[in-house]
Amino acid sequence: MKVTVYPSVIQGAVEVPRSKSIGQRVLACALMANGETIIDGLPDSDDCQHALEVIRQLGAVVRNDNGKLLVRGGYPFKCRLDPAT
């Protein structure tokens, strides 16, 4: 079986239980996603805070907007193109 995969755009919202392991995975996905990811309810664990620092060091632009994290990703090429937007 031969399958061809084409790039596409995914949009939507997902609600999942708060867990530090899911929080770390969400941060990794936000780092790799082009554009901006909104994360609401990231657990305030040491592990999640360290993961947040790692994605910043890898180039993600992270802002806090009334308790929601706004992560501009696109690693490794697009994170810092226009952090003001």
C-alpha positions as CSV (number, residue, x, y, z in Angstrom):
1,M,0.0,0.0,0.0
2,K,1.4,3.4,-1.0
3,V,0.1,6.5,0.9
4,T,1.0,10.1,0.1
5,V,0.8,12.7,2.8
6,Y,0.3,16.3,1.9
7,P,0.9,19.4,4.2
8,S,-2.4,20.8,5.6
9,V,-3.7,23.2,8.2
10,I,-5.3,22.0,11.4
11,Q,-7.4,24.3,13.5
12,G,-9.6,23.6,16.5
13,A,-9.8,23.3,20.2
14,V,-9.2,20.3,22.4
15,E,-10.0,20.0,26.1
16,V,-7.9,17.4,28.0
17,P,-7.4,16.6,31.7
18,R,-4.6,18.6,33.3
19,S,-1.5,16.5,33.6
20,K,2.1,17.4,33.6
21,S,3.0,14.7,30.9
22,I,0.2,16.0,28.6
23,G,1.3,19.6,29.3
24,Q,4.9,18.8,28.2
25,R,3.6,17.2,25.0
26,V,1.4,20.2,24.3
27,L,4.4,22.5,24.7
28,A,6.5,20.3,22.3
29,C,3.6,20.4,19.7
30,A,3.3,24.2,20.1
31,L,7.0,24.5,19.4
32,M,6.8,22.6,16.2
33,A,3.5,24.1,15.0
34,N,3.6,27.0,12.6
35,G,1.7,30.0,13.8
36,E,0.4,30.6,17.3
37,T,-0.9,28.0,19.8
38,I,-3.1,29.0,22.7
39,I,-2.6,26.9,25.8
40,D,-5.1,27.3,28.7
41,G,-4.6,25.5,31.9
42,L,-1.0,24.3,31.7
43,P,-0.2,22.6,35.0
44,D,2.1,24.7,37.3
45,S,4.5,21.9,37.9
46,D,8.3,22.1,37.9
47,D,8.4,19.7,34.9
48,C,6.1,21.9,32.8
49,Q,8.0,25.1,33.8
50,H,11.3,23.4,32.7
51,A,9.6,22.3,29.4
52,L,8.4,25.9,28.9
53,E,12.0,27.1,29.3
54,V,13.3,24.5,26.9
55,I,10.9,25.6,24.1
56,R,11.9,29.2,24.7
57,Q,15.6,28.3,24.4
58,L,14.8,26.5,21.2
59,G,13.3,29.7,19.8
60,A,9.6,29.7,20.6
61,V,8.1,33.1,21.5
62,V,5.9,32.7,24.6
63,R,3.6,35.3,26.0
64,N,1.1,35.1,28.9
65,D,-2.3,36.7,28.1
66,N,-4.6,36.6,31.2
67,G,-3.5,33.2,32.3
68,K,-3.4,31.7,28.8
69,L,0.0,31.0,27.1
70,L,0.4,32.1,23.6
71,V,3.2,30.2,21.9
72,R,4.5,31.1,18.5
73,G,6.3,28.1,17.1
74,G,7.5,26.8,13.8
75,Y,10.8,25.3,14.9
76,P,13.4,25.7,13.6
77,F,12.8,28.3,11.0
78,K,9.8,30.5,11.8
79,C,9.7,31.0,15.5
80,R,11.3,34.5,15.5
81,L,10.1,35.9,12.2
82,D,7.7,38.3,13.8
83,P,7.3,37.8,17.5
84,A,5.3,41.0,17.8
85,T,2.3,39.5,16.0
